[in-house]
Amino acid sequence: MLKYILLRGLLALAVAFTVSLAAFFLLNIATDPAQAIAGEDATQEVVQTIRARYGLDQPLPVRYGQWLVGVLQGDFGESYYWHKPVAELVAERAGVTITLALAALSVTILIAIPLGALAALNPNTWLDRMALGVAVSAQAVPNFWLGLIMIILFAVMVPIFPVSGDDTWRHFVLPAFVLGASSVPAVMRLTRTGLIEVMSADYIRTARSKGFRGGALLRRHALRNALLPVISVLAVQLGQKFGGSVITESIFAINGLGRLALESILGADIPTVQMLIFVFAIVFVAMNLLADILNAALDPRIRIS
């Protein structure tokens, strides 16, 4: 197991390096940071001064090498837009996005698992079709559209929750629901499939013969085994919440990493965008590694070679 974790850790670093390399070259080819910092009306003298100040007049491979050396030393550079260390800027906003991601995952669990259980216990009935309909609808609705609907319904027409901000727990209710809803279909269908398979197992028939029915049968026997693959998928979904926070945080004006990414892209702040891509890649790969470890730890039938 230890060898496997070390190998996957090295793979995660390789993936993060590849992503950072591709992002660095694509970002610098697509835009001129010096021109973006100086403004459209700036003279060439001003642009050249800015280019020399930030080392943007050097070849791309040299600049990437300098950035990579800085990363290995814990230095991600200085933000062009906010004029402060990028690592400090990201650290200031990371807590908000982590809170939002965990809240969104909680929403996914509270909606998807009960819906999946309801559908599995009533296969091929109107309850099953209703649960599947809810899952399909959640998958078809874009986050930005759902966010606007939630704001209109619960912040304007019925002002229960704030429209924007991240000061209290109430500010996270609507964005957590919007971000969490996108994961409901996958988790719900996986729960339903797992439960249907488990409910036909011999030990479930034995439990029924001993008098277990309904909720007791579900909690004490079926759900525990059916949720093994769901737990690993939830770990992956948590990693996806970080990248998916860009739209949600922008709609609800939440000062997290997602909104920081959008502002940095619009401001051609390449050092900040570069670090955010690196962080998102590390988180996503780490969550995939966690999913594999959970699979191996929770299911003794799995053997890692």
PELIN-V312722 format. One record per pair of residues at least 6 apart in sequence whose C-alpha atoms are under 6 Angstrom apart, sorted by the first residue. I is the first residue (numbers start at 1). J is the second residue. D is the distance in Angstrom with one decimal. If there is no record, write none. Layout:
# PELIN-V312722
I;J;D  I;J;D
This chain:
# PELIN-V312722
12;285;5.7  16;281;5.6  16;282;5.9  20;278;5.8  33;268;5.7  34;47;5.7  34;50;5.8  34;51;5.3  35;47;5.8  51;57;5.6  70;76;6.0  76;86;5.9  77;85;6.0  77;86;5.9  78;84;5.4  78;85;4.3  78;86;5.3  79;86;5.4  79;271;5.9  79;272;5.9  80;269;5.3  81;269;5.9  86;272;5.7  93;256;4.7  93;257;5.7  94;257;5.9  96;256;5.2  97;256;5.0  97;257;6.0  100;176;5.9  101;241;5.4  103;176;5.5  104;176;4.2  104;179;5.6  104;180;4.1  105;180;5.7  107;180;5.4  108;180;5.0  108;184;5.3  112;184;5.0  112;187;5.8  112;188;4.4  113;188;5.7  115;131;5.7  116;188;4.6  116;191;5.0  116;192;4.3  117;192;5.9  119;128;4.1  120;192;4.9  120;195;5.9  120;196;5.4  122;128;5.8  135;185;4.3  139;182;6.0  147;178;5.9  154;160;5.6  155;161;5.3  155;162;5.8  155;163;5.5  162;171;5.7  164;252;4.6  164;253;5.2  165;171;6.0  165;253;5.7  165;254;5.2  166;254;5.7  194;226;4.7  195;226;5.2  232;291;4.2  235;287;5.5  235;291;5.5  236;287;5.3  236;288;5.4  239;283;5.8  239;284;4.5  239;287;5.5  245;258;4.9  246;258;3.7  246;259;5.5  249;258;5.9  249;259;5.5  250;259;5.3  261;273;6.0  264;273;6.0  296;302;5.5
